[in-house]
Amino acid sequence: MSSPSPFIDRPSSHWEQLPIEQRLRELEAEVSRLRGVVDHAVDAIISIDCNGVITGFNHAAERLFGYSFEEVQGRNIHMLMPEPYSAEHAGYMRRYFETGERRIIGIGRKVDALKKDGTIFPIDLAVSEALIGEERVFTGIVRDLTEQRALMARLTLAERLAAIGELAAGIAHEVNNPVNAMINCAQLILDGDTDKTLCEDIISEGNRIASIVSNLLNFARDHAEQVRPTRVVEVIDRSLALLGRRFQKQGVEVLVEEVGEVPKALVRTQQLQQVILNLIVNARDALLERSTQPEKMIAIRIAALGSPDAEQVEIRVRDNGPGIPEALRARIFDAFFTTKKNRGGTGLGLSVSREIVEAHGGHLSVESEPGAWTEFRILLPAERSTESASQ
């Protein structure tokens, strides 16, 4: 059983009657006890002041980051952050003090961290704030997600391979049409037709095939991709290039709208494409298999959210299908939960998609009205403008 705290458990009158020396001994014992609890915690615990200066660094943090407390004490917390987090941290703290806007404090977030040896690794970061006297102290609890991320990478690859199988039939049709056109043009040339436009048609259709194959190879390639500024609408266009014509034959119309000036999102392009493909294929399946709507429509809307120096990119994918019952919505992001077991569903698509989005510091959610529509909403961090980044 833990000893009582002189700060909380002792009556103030009794505390005030103690000799100064005894008060000091009890205070020192309490501080030592609390330090022992923190130092022997399983998770890394780091404390900073309101300027971001490191004031606490437990043993788990030393093991995780490779620094001793003496090496980090008095230095800024951004030394433990890779770009772009390192450059943005001061601005985030300033905005928090000025506006109270919380992006991590009291919320928690998956981000990347930086070890002493230069290794960048994923962490789950939960930050709390306390007022000690007149000083604001921020304490972060850090959990290493390296093993979890490796497992998710394997699940992501498995889901991507399943998606390639789904795309294969459509790709065959996409390639077959231009191949037939090229054969017809070549036959006319062999028959003596000298019209140069036939050669131009062959080149055009060949380029079309090359584009289709390139899109598929980029999606299928298994490689360590870095986060970089990316125009979301271009990722969506590449995704639709793999599915668009097949959707047309199935009577599914896809509308893409980019609202105003949308900043680039900080993403791994291949992973974002995997999320987009999963959402639009699911929407298509719902429209074809359970919808009696004469018009089968998927609407994709891309917009910017937030202030100029704290923007997010919002992607909404909505279909006018039958909707999702509330009981299913509660489980829809669970791993291995699927309503398509008899049609080859793995139950990993939405679970992996949410993990991908959250690994980018974003959020994936769903809303639905049974019998009317379903909408998935993605929020992703945006590239900061040059002007706001310099402030």
C-alpha positions in Angstrom: 0.0 0.0 0.0 1.4 3.4 -1.0 2.3 6.0 1.7 0.1 9.0 2.1 1.0 12.1 0.2 2.0 15.2 2.3 0.4 17.3 -0.4 -3.1 15.7 -0.2 -3.6 13.2 2.5 -2.4 15.0 5.6 -4.6 17.6 7.4 -3.2 21.1 6.9 -3.2 21.8 10.6 -1.1 18.8 11.3 1.3 19.6 8.5 1.7 23.2 9.7 2.6 22.0 13.2 5.5 19.7 11.9 9.1 21.0 12.3 10.6 22.5 9.1 13.2 19.7 9.0 10.5 17.0 9.1 8.4 18.7 6.4 11.5 18.8 4.2 12.2 15.1 4.8 8.6 14.2 3.9 8.6 16.4 0.9 11.9 14.8 -0.3 10.5 11.3 0.3 7.3 12.1 -1.7 9.4 13.6 -4.6 11.6 10.5 -4.5 8.5 8.2 -4.5 6.9 10.0 -7.4 10.2 10.0 -9.4 10.5 6.3 -8.8 7.0 5.7 -10.2 7.7 7.7 -13.3 11.2 6.3 -13.9 10.0 2.7 -13.7 6.9 3.2 -15.9 6.8 0.9 -18.9 6.0 3.8 -21.3 8.3 6.7 -22.1 7.3 9.8 -20.2 8.6 13.2 -21.2 7.9 16.6 -19.6 8.4 20.0 -21.1 7.7 23.6 -20.1 5.7 26.2 -22.0 8.7 26.9 -24.2 9.1 23.3 -25.3 12.2 22.8 -23.1 12.6 19.3 -21.8 12.4 19.1 -18.0 11.7 15.4 -17.5 12.8 12.2 -19.3 12.2 8.8 -17.6 14.3 5.6 -18.1 11.8 4.2 -20.7 12.3 7.4 -22.7 16.1 7.0 -22.5 15.8 3.4 -23.8 13.4 4.4 -26.5 15.2 7.5 -27.9 18.8 6.5 -27.1 19.5 9.7 -25.1 20.3 10.1 -21.5 18.4 12.6 -19.4 21.5 14.7 -19.1 21.8 14.9 -22.9 18.2 16.2 -23.4 17.7 18.3 -20.3 17.3 22.0 -21.1 17.0 21.3 -24.9 13.9 21.8 -27.0 11.5 18.9 -27.6 11.7 19.3 -31.3 15.1 17.5 -31.2 13.0 14.3 -30.9 10.9 15.1 -33.9 11.6 14.6 -37.6 10.4 17.0 -40.3 7.8 18.4 -40.8 6.8 18.1 -37.1 10.1 19.6 -35.8 9.7 22.8 -37.8 6.0 23.1 -37.0 6.1 22.5 -33.3 6.8 26.1 -32.2 4.0 27.4 -34.3 1.6 24.8 -32.9 2.5 25.7 -29.3 2.0 29.4 -30.2 -1.4 28.8 -31.7 -2.4 26.7 -28.7 -1.6 29.5 -26.2 -3.3 32.1 -28.4 -6.4 30.3 -29.4 -6.7 27.2 -27.2 -6.8 25.0 -30.4 -5.9 21.4 -29.4 -4.4 19.0 -32.0 -2.7 16.7 -29.6 -3.1 18.0 -26.0 -5.7 16.0 -24.3 -6.5 14.1 -27.5 -3.6 11.8 -28.5 -2.2 11.2 -31.9 -0.1 8.9 -34.0 3.1 10.7 -35.1 6.7 9.9 -36.1 9.6 10.4 -33.7 13.3 10.7 -34.1 15.9 8.6 -32.2 19.5 9.7 -31.4 20.9 7.5 -34.2 18.6 9.2 -36.8 16.0 6.4 -36.9 12.5 7.7 -37.6 9.9 5.5 -35.9 6.1 5.6 -35.3 4.7 6.5 -31.8 1.4 6.9 -30.1 1.6 10.3 -28.3 -0.8 11.4 -25.5 -0.1 14.8 -24.0 -1.6 16.3 -20.8 -1.3 19.7 -19.3 -0.9 20.7 -15.7 -0.6 24.0 -13.8 2.1 23.7 -11.1 2.1 26.9 -9.2 2.0 29.5 -12.0 4.0 27.3 -14.4 2.4 25.3 -17.2 3.9 21.8 -17.6 3.1 19.4 -20.5 3.7 15.7 -20.0 3.7 13.3 -22.9 3.3 9.5 -22.7 5.0 7.9 -25.6 4.3 4.3 -26.8 6.5 2.7 -29.6 4.3 1.5 -32.5 7.1 -0.1 -34.5 5.8 -3.6 -34.2 2.2 -2.6 -34.7 3.2 -0.6 -37.8 5.1 -3.6 -39.2 2.0 -5.8 -38.7 -0.2 -3.2 -40.3 2.2 -3.0 -43.2 1.7 -6.7 -43.8 -2.0 -6.4 -43.6 -1.9 -3.4 -45.9 0.1 -5.4 -48.5 -2.4 -8.3 -48.2 -5.3 -5.9 -48.7 -3.6 -4.2 -51.6 -3.0 -7.6 -53.3 -6.7 -8.4 -52.8 -7.5 -5.1 -54.4 -5.3 -5.9 -57.4 -7.3 -9.1 -57.9 -10.5 -7.0 -57.8 -9.0 -4.6 -60.4 -7.7 -7.3 -62.7 -10.9 -7.9 -64.6 -11.4 -4.2 -65.2 -7.9 -3.7 -66.3 -8.2 -6.5 -68.9 -11.1 -4.6 -70.4 -9.2 -1.3 -70.2 -6.3 -2.7 -72.1 -8.3 -4.8 -74.5 -10.1 -1.9 -76.1 -7.0 0.1 -77.1 -5.2 -3.1 -78.2 -8.1 -3.8 -80.6 -8.0 -0.3 -81.9 -4.2 -0.6 -82.5 -4.7 -3.9 -84.4 -7.4 -2.3 -86.6 -5.2 0.7 -87.5 -2.2 -1.6 -88.2 -4.3 -3.8 -90.5 -5.5 -0.7 -92.5 -1.8 0.4 -92.9 -0.9 -3.1 -94.1 -3.8 -2.9 -96.6 -2.2 0.2 -98.1 -3.9 3.0 -96.3 -1.4 5.9 -96.0 -3.4 8.2 -93.7 -1.0 9.4 -91.1 -3.7 9.7 -88.5 -3.7 5.9 -88.3 -0.1 6.0 -86.9 -1.2 8.8 -84.6 -4.1 6.7 -83.4 -1.7 3.7 -82.7 0.6 6.0 -80.7 -2.3 7.5 -78.7 -3.7 4.0 -77.8 -0.3 2.8 -77.0 0.2 5.7 -74.6 -3.2 4.9 -73.1 -2.1 1.3 -72.3 1.2 2.6 -70.9 -0.7 4.9 -68.6 -3.0 2.1 -67.4 -0.1 -0.3 -66.7 2.0 2.5 -65.0 -0.9 3.3 -62.6 -1.3 -0.4 -61.8 2.4 -1.0 -61.2 2.7 2.1 -59.0 -0.2 0.8 -56.9 1.1 -2.8 -56.7 4.7 -1.9 -56.0 5.8 -2.8 -52.4 8.3 -0.1 -51.4 9.0 2.2 -48.4 7.3 5.4 -49.4 7.9 8.7 -47.7 5.3 11.3 -46.7 5.3 14.1 -49.3 3.0 17.0 -50.4 0.5 15.5 -52.8 -2.5 16.9 -54.7 -5.3 14.7 -53.6 -7.3 15.2 -56.8 -4.5 13.7 -58.8 -4.5 10.5 -56.6 -8.3 10.3 -57.1 -7.9 10.7 -60.9 -5.3 7.9 -61.0 -7.6 5.7 -59.0 -10.5 6.3 -61.4 -8.3 5.7 -64.3 -8.1 2.1 -63.1 -11.9 1.8 -62.5 -13.7 4.5 -64.4 -14.6 2.7 -67.6 -15.7 -0.4 -65.7 -17.9 1.8 -63.5 -19.4 3.3 -66.6 -20.4 -0.1 -68.0 -22.0 -0.9 -64.6 -24.0 2.3 -64.8 -22.2 3.9 -61.9 -21.4 7.6 -62.3 -18.5 9.2 -60.3 -18.4 12.9 -59.8 -15.3 14.6 -58.5 -15.4 18.2 -57.1 -12.5 20.2 -55.8 -13.8 23.2 -53.8 -11.8 26.3 -54.1 -8.0 26.3 -53.5 -7.1 23.0 -51.8 -3.5 22.7 -50.4 -1.5 19.6 -50.9 -1.9 16.9 -48.3 1.1 15.3 -46.5 0.6 11.7 -47.5 2.2 8.5 -48.8 0.6 8.6 -52.2 0.3 4.8 -52.7 -1.4 4.4 -49.3 -3.8 7.2 -50.0 -4.7 5.6 -53.4 -5.4 2.3 -51.6 -7.8 4.1 -49.2 -9.6 5.9 -52.1 -9.9 2.7 -54.1 -11.3 0.8 -51.1 -13.9 3.5 -50.5 -15.1 3.8 -54.1 -15.2 0.1 -54.7 -17.2 -0.4 -51.5 -19.6 2.4 -52.7 -19.9 0.7 -56.1 -20.7 -2.7 -54.5 -23.4 -1.1 -52.3 -25.0 0.6 -55.4 -24.9 -2.5 -57.5 -25.9 -5.2 -55.0 -28.5 -3.6 -52.8 -29.7 -0.4 -54.4 -32.9 0.0 -56.4 -32.0 3.6 -57.3 -32.2 4.2 -61.1 -29.3 6.7 -60.8 -26.2 5.1 -59.2 -23.9 7.9 -58.1 -20.7 8.3 -56.2 -19.7 11.9 -55.3 -16.2 12.8 -54.2 -15.6 16.2 -52.7 -12.2 17.7 -51.8 -11.9 20.8 -49.7 -9.7 22.7 -47.3 -10.5 23.0 -43.7 -9.1 25.2 -40.9 -7.0 28.4 -40.8 -4.2 29.1 -43.3 -1.5 27.9 -40.8 -3.4 24.9 -39.5 -5.2 23.5 -42.5 -6.4 20.0 -43.2 -7.6 18.5 -46.5 -11.1 17.0 -46.3 -12.2 14.2 -48.7 -15.8 13.1 -48.7 -16.9 10.0 -50.6 -20.7 9.7 -50.7 -23.0 7.2 -52.5 -26.8 7.2 -52.9 -27.1 3.6 -52.0 -29.1 1.8 -49.4 -27.1 3.2 -46.4 -25.6 1.3 -43.5 -27.7 0.2 -40.5 -26.6 1.7 -37.2 -25.8 -1.7 -35.7 -23.3 -2.3 -38.5 -21.8 1.2 -38.4 -20.5 0.5 -34.9 -18.4 -2.4 -36.2 -17.6 -1.3 -39.7 -14.0 -0.4 -39.0 -13.3 -3.7 -37.0 -10.7 -5.9 -38.5 -12.1 -9.0 -40.4 -15.7 -7.6 -40.2 -17.3 -7.9 -43.6 -20.8 -8.1 -45.1 -19.2 -9.6 -48.3 -17.9 -13.0 -47.1 -19.7 -14.8 -49.9 -18.3 -12.4 -52.5 -14.6 -12.6 -51.4 -14.5 -9.8 -48.9 -11.5 -10.0 -46.5 -12.9 -7.7 -43.8 -9.6 -5.8 -43.8 -10.4 -2.9 -46.2 -11.9 -0.4 -43.9 -9.8 -1.4 -40.9 -6.6 -1.0 -42.9 -7.9 2.3 -44.4 -8.5 3.8 -41.0 -5.1 2.7 -39.8 -3.5 4.3 -42.9 -5.3 7.5 -42.4 -4.5 7.7 -38.7 -0.9 6.9 -39.3 -0.8 10.1 -41.4 -2.2 12.0 -38.4 -5.6 12.1 -40.0 -9.1 10.7 -39.3 -11.6 8.5 -41.1 -15.3 8.4 -40.1 -18.6 7.4 -41.6 -22.1 8.7 -41.6 -25.2 7.1 -43.1 -28.9 7.4 -43.4 -30.4 3.9 -44.0 -32.3 3.8 -47.3 -30.7 7.0 -48.6 -26.9 7.5 -48.5 -23.5 6.7 -47.0 -20.6 9.1 -46.7 -17.0 8.5 -45.6 -15.0 11.5 -44.5 -11.2 11.6 -44.5 -9.3 14.4 -42.8 -5.5 14.7 -43.6 -2.8 17.1 -42.6 -2.1 19.8 -45.2 1.1 21.2 -46.4 1.6 24.6 -44.7 1.9 27.6 -46.9 5.3 29.2 -47.3 3.9 32.4 -45.6 2.5 30.6 -42.6 5.5 28.4 -42.2 7.8 31.4 -41.9 5.7 33.0 -39.2 
